[in-house]
């Protein structure tokens, strides 16, 4: 059975370059890459104008890193919400909440 590896870059330009190099090395070593489609997000606030919750992943520092925008769910502020990532922007992510 081939071992599976996940690489998360969150679209930072430098990280994308490094990730491409790492992906090649991972493949050469016989591992298989797995795409990240779901992430856990700490819900921090709700924007009623946009009807989205805003939070951050466990990899994001408050007030430094990007945010995750969550739609299509009823989340609770302060809880962890599982999110299916649908878009990755330069610094932020957006996706749909998973029940």
mmCIF file of the C-alpha atoms, coordinates in Angstrom:
data_MODEL
# 
_entry.id   MODEL 
# 
loop_
_atom_site.group_PDB 
_atom_site.id 
_atom_site.type_symbol 
_atom_site.label_atom_id 
_atom_site.label_alt_id 
_atom_site.label_comp_id 
_atom_site.label_asym_id 
_atom_site.label_entity_id 
_atom_site.label_seq_id 
_atom_site.pdbx_PDB_ins_code 
_atom_site.Cartn_x 
_atom_site.Cartn_y 
_atom_site.Cartn_z 
_atom_site.occupancy 
_atom_site.B_iso_or_equiv 
_atom_site.pdbx_formal_charge 
_atom_site.auth_seq_id 
_atom_site.auth_comp_id 
_atom_site.auth_asym_id 
_atom_site.auth_atom_id 
_atom_site.pdbx_PDB_model_num 
ATOM 1  C CA . UNK A 1 1  ? 0.000   0.000  0.000  1.00 0.00 ? 1  UNK A CA 1 
ATOM 2  C CA . UNK A 1 2  ? 1.324   3.435  -0.967 1.00 0.00 ? 2  UNK A CA 1 
ATOM 3  C CA . UNK A 1 3  ? 1.678   5.907  1.884  1.00 0.00 ? 3  UNK A CA 1 
ATOM 4  C CA . UNK A 1 4  ? -0.340  9.093  1.478  1.00 0.00 ? 4  UNK A CA 1 
ATOM 5  C CA . UNK A 1 5  ? 0.912   12.586 2.317  1.00 0.00 ? 5  UNK A CA 1 
ATOM 6  C CA . UNK A 1 6  ? -0.887  15.933 2.517  1.00 0.00 ? 6  UNK A CA 1 
ATOM 7  C CA . UNK A 1 7  ? 0.764   19.293 1.742  1.00 0.00 ? 7  UNK A CA 1 
ATOM 8  C CA . UNK A 1 8  ? -1.036  22.502 2.790  1.00 0.00 ? 8  UNK A CA 1 
ATOM 9  C CA . UNK A 1 9  ? 0.249   25.787 1.325  1.00 0.00 ? 9  UNK A CA 1 
ATOM 10 C CA . UNK A 1 10 ? -2.769  28.145 1.631  1.00 0.00 ? 10 UNK A CA 1 
ATOM 11 C CA . UNK A 1 11 ? -1.627  29.948 -1.535 1.00 0.00 ? 11 UNK A CA 1 
ATOM 12 C CA . UNK A 1 12 ? 1.267   31.990 -0.128 1.00 0.00 ? 12 UNK A CA 1 
ATOM 13 C CA . UNK A 1 13 ? 3.573   32.579 -3.118 1.00 0.00 ? 13 UNK A CA 1 
ATOM 14 C CA . UNK A 1 14 ? 6.760   31.361 -1.424 1.00 0.00 ? 14 UNK A CA 1 
ATOM 15 C CA . UNK A 1 15 ? 4.968   28.362 0.066  1.00 0.00 ? 15 UNK A CA 1 
ATOM 16 C CA . UNK A 1 16 ? 3.609   27.404 -3.352 1.00 0.00 ? 16 UNK A CA 1 
ATOM 17 C CA . UNK A 1 17 ? 7.144   27.252 -4.776 1.00 0.00 ? 17 UNK A CA 1 
ATOM 18 C CA . UNK A 1 18 ? 8.367   25.202 -1.816 1.00 0.00 ? 18 UNK A CA 1 
ATOM 19 C CA . UNK A 1 19 ? 5.332   22.926 -2.034 1.00 0.00 ? 19 UNK A CA 1 
ATOM 20 C CA . UNK A 1 20 ? 5.953   22.194 -5.712 1.00 0.00 ? 20 UNK A CA 1 
ATOM 21 C CA . UNK A 1 21 ? 9.516   21.134 -4.897 1.00 0.00 ? 21 UNK A CA 1 
ATOM 22 C CA . UNK A 1 22 ? 8.339   19.038 -1.941 1.00 0.00 ? 22 UNK A CA 1 
ATOM 23 C CA . UNK A 1 23 ? 5.602   17.426 -4.045 1.00 0.00 ? 23 UNK A CA 1 
ATOM 24 C CA . UNK A 1 24 ? 8.189   16.247 -6.580 1.00 0.00 ? 24 UNK A CA 1 
ATOM 25 C CA . UNK A 1 25 ? 10.400  14.795 -3.848 1.00 0.00 ? 25 UNK A CA 1 
ATOM 26 C CA . UNK A 1 26 ? 7.429   13.111 -2.180 1.00 0.00 ? 26 UNK A CA 1 
ATOM 27 C CA . UNK A 1 27 ? 6.455   11.484 -5.480 1.00 0.00 ? 27 UNK A CA 1 
ATOM 28 C CA . UNK A 1 28 ? 10.060  10.331 -6.104 1.00 0.00 ? 28 UNK A CA 1 
ATOM 29 C CA . UNK A 1 29 ? 10.075  8.645  -2.677 1.00 0.00 ? 29 UNK A CA 1 
ATOM 30 C CA . UNK A 1 30 ? 6.992   6.611  -3.599 1.00 0.00 ? 30 UNK A CA 1 
ATOM 31 C CA . UNK A 1 31 ? 4.382   8.542  -1.625 1.00 0.00 ? 31 UNK A CA 1 
ATOM 32 C CA . UNK A 1 32 ? 1.036   9.727  -3.004 1.00 0.00 ? 32 UNK A CA 1 
ATOM 33 C CA . UNK A 1 33 ? -0.351  13.239 -2.432 1.00 0.00 ? 33 UNK A CA 1 
ATOM 34 C CA . UNK A 1 34 ? -3.869  13.637 -1.075 1.00 0.00 ? 34 UNK A CA 1 
ATOM 35 C CA . UNK A 1 35 ? -5.841  16.846 -1.693 1.00 0.00 ? 35 UNK A CA 1 
ATOM 36 C CA . UNK A 1 36 ? -7.225  18.681 1.317  1.00 0.00 ? 36 UNK A CA 1 
ATOM 37 C CA . UNK A 1 37 ? -10.920 19.210 0.814  1.00 0.00 ? 37 UNK A CA 1 
ATOM 38 C CA . UNK A 1 38 ? -12.082 19.617 4.405  1.00 0.00 ? 38 UNK A CA 1 
ATOM 39 C CA . UNK A 1 39 ? -10.644 21.640 7.274  1.00 0.00 ? 39 UNK A CA 1 
ATOM 40 C CA . UNK A 1 40 ? -11.647 22.433 10.833 1.00 0.00 ? 40 UNK A CA 1 
ATOM 41 C CA . UNK A 1 41 ? -12.239 26.157 11.405 1.00 0.00 ? 41 UNK A CA 1 
ATOM 42 C CA . UNK A 1 42 ? -12.602 28.001 14.709 1.00 0.00 ? 42 UNK A CA 1 
ATOM 43 C CA . UNK A 1 43 ? -15.660 30.232 14.217 1.00 0.00 ? 43 UNK A CA 1 
ATOM 44 C CA . UNK A 1 44 ? -14.931 33.745 15.528 1.00 0.00 ? 44 UNK A CA 1 
ATOM 45 C CA . UNK A 1 45 ? -17.694 35.986 14.194 1.00 0.00 ? 45 UNK A CA 1 
ATOM 46 C CA . UNK A 1 46 ? -20.719 36.278 11.928 1.00 0.00 ? 46 UNK A CA 1 
ATOM 47 C CA . UNK A 1 47 ? -21.122 38.880 9.164  1.00 0.00 ? 47 UNK A CA 1 
ATOM 48 C CA . UNK A 1 48 ? -24.869 39.281 8.660  1.00 0.00 ? 48 UNK A CA 1 
ATOM 49 C CA . UNK A 1 49 ? -24.349 41.571 5.645  1.00 0.00 ? 49 UNK A CA 1 
ATOM 50 C CA . UNK A 1 50 ? -22.612 38.763 3.747  1.00 0.00 ? 50 UNK A CA 1 
ATOM 51 C CA . UNK A 1 51 ? -24.362 35.912 5.605  1.00 0.00 ? 51 UNK A CA 1 
ATOM 52 C CA . UNK A 1 52 ? -21.042 34.202 6.319  1.00 0.00 ? 52 UNK A CA 1 
ATOM 53 C CA . UNK A 1 53 ? -19.198 33.116 9.421  1.00 0.00 ? 53 UNK A CA 1 
ATOM 54 C CA . UNK A 1 54 ? -15.547 34.100 9.689  1.00 0.00 ? 54 UNK A CA 1 
ATOM 55 C CA . UNK A 1 55 ? -12.883 32.122 11.467 1.00 0.00 ? 55 UNK A CA 1 
ATOM 56 C CA . UNK A 1 56 ? -9.438  30.614 11.136 1.00 0.00 ? 56 UNK A CA 1 
ATOM 57 C CA . UNK A 1 57 ? -7.900  27.201 10.734 1.00 0.00 ? 57 UNK A CA 1 
ATOM 58 C CA . UNK A 1 58 ? -5.550  25.659 13.275 1.00 0.00 ? 58 UNK A CA 1 
ATOM 59 C CA . UNK A 1 59 ? -2.674  26.780 11.019 1.00 0.00 ? 59 UNK A CA 1 
ATOM 60 C CA . UNK A 1 60 ? -3.647  30.472 11.146 1.00 0.00 ? 60 UNK A CA 1 
ATOM 61 C CA . UNK A 1 61 ? -2.563  32.947 13.813 1.00 0.00 ? 61 UNK A CA 1 
ATOM 62 C CA . UNK A 1 62 ? -5.072  35.634 14.864 1.00 0.00 ? 62 UNK A CA 1 
ATOM 63 C CA . UNK A 1 63 ? -4.562  39.046 13.254 1.00 0.00 ? 63 UNK A CA 1 
ATOM 64 C CA . UNK A 1 64 ? -1.570  37.755 11.257 1.00 0.00 ? 64 UNK A CA 1 
ATOM 65 C CA . UNK A 1 65 ? -2.722  35.051 8.846  1.00 0.00 ? 65 UNK A CA 1 
ATOM 66 C CA . UNK A 1 66 ? -5.722  34.828 6.562  1.00 0.00 ? 66 UNK A CA 1 
ATOM 67 C CA . UNK A 1 67 ? -9.305  34.037 7.435  1.00 0.00 ? 67 UNK A CA 1 
ATOM 68 C CA . UNK A 1 68 ? -11.750 31.320 6.484  1.00 0.00 ? 68 UNK A CA 1 
ATOM 69 C CA . UNK A 1 69 ? -15.195 32.379 5.263  1.00 0.00 ? 69 UNK A CA 1 
ATOM 70 C CA . UNK A 1 70 ? -17.916 29.815 5.918  1.00 0.00 ? 70 UNK A CA 1 
ATOM 71 C CA . UNK A 1 71 ? -21.277 29.771 4.143  1.00 0.00 ? 71 UNK A CA 1 
ATOM 72 C CA . UNK A 1 72 ? -24.257 27.426 3.923  1.00 0.00 ? 72 UNK A CA 1 
ATOM 73 C CA . UNK A 1 73 ? -24.417 26.536 7.598  1.00 0.00 ? 73 UNK A CA 1 
ATOM 74 C CA . UNK A 1 74 ? -25.529 27.612 11.046 1.00 0.00 ? 74 UNK A CA 1 
ATOM 75 C CA . UNK A 1 75 ? -22.371 27.693 13.136 1.00 0.00 ? 75 UNK A CA 1 
ATOM 76 C CA . UNK A 1 76 ? -21.863 28.738 16.720 1.00 0.00 ? 76 UNK A CA 1 
ATOM 77 C CA . UNK A 1 77 ? -19.277 31.382 17.652 1.00 0.00 ? 77 UNK A CA 1 
ATOM 78 C CA . UNK A 1 78 ? -16.387 29.751 19.536 1.00 0.00 ? 78 UNK A CA 1 
ATOM 79 C CA . UNK A 1 79 ? -17.013 26.271 18.131 1.00 0.00 ? 79 UNK A CA 1 
ATOM 80 C CA . UNK A 1 80 ? -14.998 24.277 15.620 1.00 0.00 ? 80 UNK A CA 1 
ATOM 81 C CA . UNK A 1 81 ? -16.821 23.921 12.293 1.00 0.00 ? 81 UNK A CA 1 
ATOM 82 C CA . UNK A 1 82 ? -15.861 21.372 9.645  1.00 0.00 ? 82 UNK A CA 1 
ATOM 83 C CA . UNK A 1 83 ? -15.641 23.174 6.287  1.00 0.00 ? 83 UNK A CA 1 
ATOM 84 C CA . UNK A 1 84 ? -15.435 21.848 2.731  1.00 0.00 ? 84 UNK A CA 1 
ATOM 85 C CA . UNK A 1 85 ? -12.986 24.233 1.064  1.00 0.00 ? 85 UNK A CA 1 
ATOM 86 C CA . UNK A 1 86 ? -14.311 25.552 -2.252 1.00 0.00 ? 86 UNK A CA 1 
ATOM 87 C CA . UNK A 1 87 ? -11.929 28.465 -2.975 1.00 0.00 ? 87 UNK A CA 1 
ATOM 88 C CA . UNK A 1 88 ? -8.404  29.447 -1.966 1.00 0.00 ? 88 UNK A CA 1 
ATOM 89 C CA . UNK A 1 89 ? -7.404  33.075 -2.370 1.00 0.00 ? 89 UNK A CA 1 
ATOM 90 C CA . UNK A 1 90 ? -3.999  34.676 -1.838 1.00 0.00 ? 90 UNK A CA 1 
ATOM 91 C CA . UNK A 1 91 ? -4.396  34.697 1.950  1.00 0.00 ? 91 UNK A CA 1 
ATOM 92 C CA . UNK A 1 92 ? -7.934  33.482 2.706  1.00 0.00 ? 92 UNK A CA 1 
ATOM 93 C CA . UNK A 1 93 ? -10.096 30.408 2.210  1.00 0.00 ? 93 UNK A CA 1 
ATOM 94 C CA . UNK A 1 94 ? -13.820 30.046 1.662  1.00 0.00 ? 94 UNK A CA 1 
ATOM 95 C CA . UNK A 1 95 ? -16.041 27.051 1.876  1.00 0.00 ? 95 UNK A CA 1 
ATOM 96 C CA . UNK A 1 96 ? -19.287 25.497 2.974  1.00 0.00 ? 96 UNK A CA 1 
ATOM 97 C CA . UNK A 1 97 ? -19.999 24.284 6.464  1.00 0.00 ? 97 UNK A CA 1 
ATOM 98 C CA . UNK A 1 98 ? -20.514 20.551 6.817  1.00 0.00 ? 98 UNK A CA 1 
ATOM 99 C CA . UNK A 1 99 ? -23.157 19.354 9.293  1.00 0.00 ? 99 UNK A CA 1 
# 
